[in-house]
């Protein structure tokens, strides 16, 4: 799968957040490295994955906590980016564009 592993950024937030994705884990870093969110990632198929929050360091108090899940569905993609819709339960739903910057 093209987007299963690598380093990514949210389009529009390139200087604010970095995503490092390994086969079973995703780590998102914000605020110059001060905020770190570690999540388990499970791919259901080539276009759908579920993130489960494992740990958050210096994360602002919000609706996500240990065990919270985010289901993402890739709706469109090119060689280095994809668009997805997501549902984060109590945190709501939305869409994102994510660009791969490194394998």
N, C-alpha and C positions, 0 to 999 in steps of 0.2 A: 504494500500500500504506500502510495506516494507521501502521505502526511502522517504516517504512524510514528515516525521518529524524526528528530531534528530540533533546530532552534527556530522560533517563530516570534512574530510581533503582531499586535493588533493594528490594523491599518487605521491611521489617525492617532495612534498612541505610540508610535515607534520609539520615542525617547522616554516613555513613561513605564512600559511594561515589557518584560521578556519572558517567553515561554520556552522551557527546555523539556522536550518530550522524549522519553525512553519507551521501551516496549510496554511496560506496565505502570509507568509513573510519569506524572507531569508536574513540573515545578514552575510556578509563576512568581516573578520577582518584580516588585514595584518600588517606587520612592527611592531610587538610587541604591537598591539592595536592602533597604531597611525592612520592607514587608515581603515575606516569603510565604507562599501558600503551596503546600504539597498535597497532591491528589493522586489517587489510584485512577488509572485509565483502563477501561475495558471496551474493546471494539466489538460491537455486535455484528457488523458486516463492514464492507468497504466504505460506507457512507454514514454510519451511525456509531457514536461512541458515548459512553457514560463516564463522567468524572465523579469520584467520591472523595470528599475532603477528608484528609487524614490529619493534617496539622497546619496551623497558621501562626506565624510569628509577626508581631506588631501589626496585625490586621485591625482596621477600624471595626468597632462593634457593628455588626450588621446581621442579616438574617441567615448567613451561612455559618455552620458550626461543624464539628467533627461528625462525619457520617452523612452530611448533606450531599445530595446528588444533583448533577446537572446533565441533562440528556441533550446532546447536540446532533443535528442532522445536516450533513453537507448537502447543499442545494445546487451549487455551481462550483466549478473549479477550473484552473488553468495550470500551467506547469509549476508556478511558484506561489499560488494563493488559492484560497477557497472561501466561499461564503457559506455561512451556516445559520440555522435557526437553533435556538436553545430554549429549554424549559428548566428553570431552577427552582421549581416548587414554590415555596413561600416567597422567594425572592423575585418571582415573575419570569417572564419570557422575553425574548428579543432576537436580535440578529447581530452577527459580527462578520467582519472580513479579516481573515488571518493570512499573513504572508510568511512563507518559509524563507529564512535568510541564511540557513546553513544546514547541511546534511548531518 
